[in-house]
Amino acid sequence: MTMLVNGEKKYDQTGGNSAGDPLRLLTWLANHAVERGRPLRAGDVVTTGSTMGTLFLEDPAQICVSFEGLFPVETRLGAPFRF
């Protein structure tokens, strides 16, 4: 995964999960949900973290994220976009 912020490379990482093994996270979530009376069910969607962790941005920011084999995604956050 590669992330550019305002044209500057902020992350360039192959594989991994910043929170560790996704199977460990899924097991924790399943147990946590059962303890609260809401077990995971078929059709539930679970996300187990990100490839990069948290990045705090200054306003405004132009962001481009790409994963190998997929089209890049771009967005602008913050101040209104002017045409």
Secondary structure, 3 states (H helix, E strand, C coil): CEEEECCEEEEECCCCCCCCCHHHHHHHHHHHHHHCCCCCCCCCCCCCCCCCCCCCCCCCEEEEEECCCCCCEEEEECCCCCC
